[in-house]
Amino acid sequence: MKSTIPQNDDFIDVPVFEFEKALKRVHQKKDLLKRVLDIFVNSLSERINAIKTELNNENWQSLESLAHSTKGSSWTIGAQQLGDISYAMEKAAYNKDIRLYNDLFLIFQDSVQRFLEVEKKMND
Amino acid sequence: MNKQSIRFLIVEDDEMIRLIHKDFLRDLYPESEIIEAENGAQGICHYFESQPNIILLDMMMPIMGGETFLDILEEGHHCNILKNNPKIIVVTAIKDVKELMSIGKRFAVEAVISKPLVQNQLKSLLEDWIP
């Protein structure tokens, strides 16, 4: 029987970063894409810290809002995997499911690492 | 509305998305004025100062979200404090269809577009208003 606890594997087939999609969103402007990616990458640690704080306080409204905002930014920039995990986190926050939110948050942090690796390779 | 005097207001908490919107609008209407706000409260201040013609509005933002922004605008118009009628395009990552439909019925909301924004959708809307 499949476990109900979310696993990294549940999202592994979702692309970490879709470059072509991202480029299309910025009208094929590579310099703009770089600026946008810089903003996104710099925001990730801030987002993680904010989620940690709100998790400690079990502030569901903030947790939902943080996940919602991360979902929108991630999908916009082609970070499909981060967007999909954030969407699941948003729903978990809406349902005030602390266990699920925590599990998804761990997967989210792994996905951030995967995204940063892909993004770094792209810049090298 | 004409291309030279058009004023846009972007109300969006995400700096990255504001930058993408701004670049897109700048390409389409190089002579337009583009004002940015990080939340609904800033948006209201800019609205009073600048009286924009078209507003791109996010719904979920810290401090003040899009719902309250729309409430204040609607109240302002009912009380005749605000005279002009802006056109509002909501750009949101909300997925709930009922919620999206209810936003679409709000005062001055002309369109609701889902994130990630497909810019051609926005372009065709704007071209209807600003030939």
Chai-1 contact restraints between the chains, C-beta under 6 A:
chainA,res_idxA,chainB,res_idxB,connection_type,confidence,min_distance_angstrom,max_distance_angstrom,comment,restraint_id
A,L32,B,D23,contact,1.0,0.0,6.0,A-B,restraint_1
A,V36,B,M16,contact,1.0,0.0,6.0,A-B,restraint_2
A,I39,B,E15,contact,1.0,0.0,6.0,A-B,restraint_3
A,I39,B,M16,contact,1.0,0.0,6.0,A-B,restraint_4
A,F40,B,M16,contact,1.0,0.0,6.0,A-B,restraint_5
A,S65,B,M60,contact,1.0,0.0,6.0,A-B,restraint_6
A,H68,B,M60,contact,1.0,0.0,6.0,A-B,restraint_7
A,K71,B,A93,contact,1.0,0.0,6.0,A-B,restraint_8
A,G72,B,A93,contact,1.0,0.0,6.0,A-B,restraint_9
A,G72,B,K115,contact,1.0,0.0,6.0,A-B,restraint_10
A,S73,B,D14,contact,1.0,0.0,6.0,A-B,restraint_11
A,S73,B,M16,contact,1.0,0.0,6.0,A-B,restraint_12
A,W75,B,P116,contact,1.0,0.0,6.0,A-B,restraint_13
A,T76,B,I17,contact,1.0,0.0,6.0,A-B,restraint_14
A,T76,B,P116,contact,1.0,0.0,6.0,A-B,restraint_15
